[in-house]
């Protein structure tokens, strides 16, 4: 005899998968249109120039010159030159996996406000 899954479990599962899909759909690294990657990493490190929109722990959310948003992560191996903050223009060297190797303020990289 078939048993039906309670509705609250169905709703919970759909919510979890929906949220996961939203995070998975977020562009990671320089794959945003108009970036140095030209639509993908291609297996090599890529350099992007962008404005820092938010910093959430180890995750930087940025916007490139075309307005496209992207994100990448930092770790203990990431070299950070200066103290880039929200609003600063930066150059970042990213690996294929969206990990930052280097972050530094771009020329004239002060706050854009």
PEPE-V222604 format. One record per backbone hydrogen bond with DSSP energy under -1.0 kcal/mol. NH is the residue of the N-H (numbers start at 1). CO is the residue of the C=O. E is the energy in kcal/mol with one decimal. If there is no record, write none. Layout:
nh;co;e
NH;CO;E
NH;CO;E
This chain:
nh;co;e
10;6;-1.6
11;7;-2.7
12;8;-2.1
13;9;-2.6
14;10;-2.5
15;11;-2.4
16;12;-2.5
17;13;-2.7
18;14;-2.5
19;15;-2.5
20;16;-2.4
21;17;-2.3
22;18;-1.8
23;19;-2.1
24;20;-2.5
25;21;-1.8
29;71;-5.0
35;32;-1.8
38;35;-1.2
44;41;-1.3
46;94;-2.4
48;92;-2.5
50;90;-2.1
51;63;-2.8
52;88;-2.6
53;61;-2.9
54;61;-1.8
56;59;-3.1
59;56;-1.8
60;72;-3.0
61;54;-2.7
62;70;-2.9
63;51;-2.1
64;68;-2.6
67;64;-1.9
70;62;-2.2
72;60;-1.8
73;98;-2.3
74;58;-2.3
78;75;-1.5
79;101;-2.8
81;103;-2.8
87;52;-2.8
88;85;-2.4
90;50;-3.4
91;104;-3.0
92;48;-2.4
93;102;-2.2
94;46;-3.4
95;99;-2.8
98;95;-1.9
100;73;-3.4
101;93;-3.6
102;93;-1.3
103;79;-2.5
104;91;-2.4
106;89;-2.3
109;106;-2.0
112;87;-1.6
